[in-house]
Amino acid sequence: MADYERNTIYGISKVLELADEVLTERAGLQRNRHSHHSVTYNGAEGIVALEAHRHGPFTTVTVRTNQLRTSKADMVVRHLLNQLPYQPGDPEREY
């Protein structure tokens, strides 16, 4: 029920790796399906589907949840997207 989008300088594999760490540890979700460009997680907090596509120097990350924007899953998704550096030289963040 909520969609989010963010551009980042990270490559697709780095985005998917970070998503796996954050969504499994912070939201208690389990990876259900995955491909080279997408991954789906589910658990007691809901369902999160993430897609990442490279466009020139940036990767566009789109995340959809089946929860309200006030849910724990959505808060963790917003946290994840805030960890992605936008421009070269932006500091990496520790989640």
N, C-alpha and C positions, 0 to 999 in steps of 0.2 A: 504494500500500500504506500510505500515511500520509495522514491528514486533519488539517487545522488550521483553527481558526476564531478570528476576532478581530473585535471591534466597534471602530469608529472614528468620529470626527466628520467625517472627510473624505467628500466626495461620491463617487459612483461613478466619475465621469470622472477625478477626482484619484487614486483608488485604481488605476484601470487605467493611468493615465499613469505612476505610480510603479512599478507592477509591470513595465511595459514597460522602463523604465530599468534596474531592478535585475536582472530575470531575464535580459535580453539581455546586459548588461555583465558581471555577476558569474558567471552560470552558462553563458554562451555559448549560450543557447537562442534559438530563432527563433519568432516568433509564427506560429501555424498557422491558427487560426480565431478569430474574435471576433464579438461582438454588443454590444448596449448594456449588458449585465449580465455578460458572461463573456468569457474569453479562454483559449486553450489554446496552450501552448508545447511545442516538442519539440526534441531535439538529442541529442548524444552522452551527456549527463548524464541523460536520461530525458524523461518527459512530465509537465508541470505544468498542471493545469486550475484556473482561478480563477473564482469567481462572487462578485458583489457585489450586495447588495439593500438598498435604503434602507428603514428602519423608524423613522419619526419623526425624531428628531435624529441617529440613528446609522445607519451602514452596516455590515451584517454581511458580513464577507469570509470565504469558505470556500475553502480551497485543498486540492487532492488531488494526490498524486504517485504514480507507479508504482514508486518506489524505497524502499529501507529508510530509516529515520530517520537513519542515519549517512552517507547519501550526500551528495555536494556539492549536488545539487538541493535536498534537504531543508534543508541548512544555509542555503542562500540564501533559501529560502522563510521560514524562521524569522527570518532577518535582515530580510527585507521586512516581515513582520508587526510586528516590533519598531520599525519606522520609522513606523508609523501611530499618530498621537496618539489617545488614548482620550477625553479630556474636553476641552471648550473651555478654552483657556489652557495646555494642555500644550505644551511647546516642540516646534517642528519639529526633526527630527533630520537631520543630514547623513549620507547613507549612504556 
